[in-house]
Amino acid sequence: MPVQLSHPQALIRLKDIEQELERLQAKETLTGEDEQSFDELTREFAEVDAHRRQLERTAALERIRSAATSADRRPAATAIAPGTSVGGGYDADPILNPDSVEDRRFRNPWDLSEVRTFDRSPEQVGVELRSRALAAIEKMRAANDPIRVAATDIIERFDDKKGTIARMCLATSSPEYLRAWSKLAGGRGHMMTPEEQKALERAMSLTDNAGGYLVPFQLDPTVIITSNGSKNQIRQVARQVVATGDVWHGVSAGAVQWRWADEGSEAGDNAPAFAQPEVPVYKADGFVPISIEAMDDAENVTMEVGRLLAEGKDIHEASGFINGTGVKQPTGIVTALAGTASEMAPATAETFAAADIYAMDGSLPARYRANASWLANRNIYNLVRQFDTQGGADLWERIGADVPPQLVGRPALEAEDMDPGFNPAAAGDNRILILGDFQNYVIADRVGMTVEFIPHLVGANRRPTGQRGWYAWYRVGADSVNDGGFRMLNVATAA
């Protein structure tokens, strides 16, 4: 049967066949079925490649005919400037010739050798890098639709004028880089092709870390957590941003000062007072061990490492976002609010009662209350359930079937690292409950987790254990940028 593929489809199929042939070639021994597949793929490659060349010859002939026709119709006095393209250029009609313009330029969005930099500003180059990154996201392998949506959102919302994140996306999402990283993750770095080695070197030039390799963009924990949703409930409601440097710089504004104006009167200076909150990002690291036997399935390892890194990152951050000290780690929400005007005491000392819940709700300004959530340890919610044991109207809405739990009409989120209760016999602070609009708590992620492969782990006697491992590190920060958007109940005890 003759090959019926468009030129872009033919190129994609050729690349897929090449990858499958490389996978078979990497096996130590080939089964009879593998040998048959290798022969069939080789024949198909030749057929598709011949079809591809035929399409290119036909397209070239069409351009020559079009140029000749245009030359015949051009007035004799009109001269063609030297080096001017006649037909088939970037100015081709995108409707009549859809395989041109952007699709033509970005057929391989990862090929940055096509990016012209000598006569353009960094901002103009950044625009093209973002366009290429968005095209790459649509084509990158090992990514499902939610990951593509999350990656697109990160590029569109957080990339800077110079295309810093876009450049990283392009360097670490290409098929060549994914194959190179998979081989490194599986301990087969010596089997990299020259193209894969070049892709690896390009990505390494983007990081100032000594050693290690950037996780492919589509497997980056920040992208995966954004796409799949975080198990850490404070991250679900916090404001999540992506930082391109060591510090995230934000802008906040107070309420604009309006007035009742007389007709024809001069306007007052109603400009809001601007502030520039900053959230530093800090390094966190982890280690993922795996047995040699479990690494036999290299394709599974590639995806599994990305999943494990994302889950470990999410779990590790949970405590930092609650009680982090802000010294070489994120500032937790409890730490940020402790000792501020947002901290409240119970109506009755050393006692937690329903009246304290209503007092927190009434104290929070209405502009924050509309989007507010509660945050507490589950044990505190269980205490709340016991406030009304007679079936009365002590609370407007009970914490019932957890679908979802509501307290006084607002979501009740859980945080295991918050105080589970208080002991009147022990002196100290017990910050047991928070109410607020968590968009005022900013979590700044730095895209670009780095992983270093450890080929052999050794035991206490310095002998191999039959395991390999990955040492990973990344950077993240968090802090409250507006304490007034929260209220925190501290049931302090004096012993």
Secondary structure, 3 states (H helix, E strand, C coil): CCCCCCHHHHHHHHHHHHHHHHHHHHCCCCCHHHHHHHHHHHHHHHHHHHHHHHHHHHHHHHHHHHHHHHHHHCCCCCCCCCCCCCCCCCCCCCCCCCCCHHHHHCCCCCCHHHCCCCCCCHHHHHHHHHHHHHHHHHHCCCCCHHHHHHHHHHHHHHCCCCCHHHHHHHHHHCHHHHHHHHHHHCCCHHHCCHHHHHHHHHHHCCCCCCCCEECCHHHCHHHHHHHHCCCCHHHHHCEEEEECCCEEECCEECCCCCCCCCCCCCCCCCCCCEECCEEECEEEEEEEEEECHHHCCHHHHHHHHHHHHHHHHHHHHHHHHHHCECCCCCECHHHHHCCCCCEECCCCCCCCCHHHHHHHHHHCCHHHHCCCEEEECHHHHHHHHCCCCCCCCCCCCCCCCCCCCEECCEEEEECCCCCCCCCCCCCECCEEEEEECHHHEEEEEEEEEEEEEECCCECCCCCECCEEEEEEEEEEEEEECCHHHEEEEECCECC
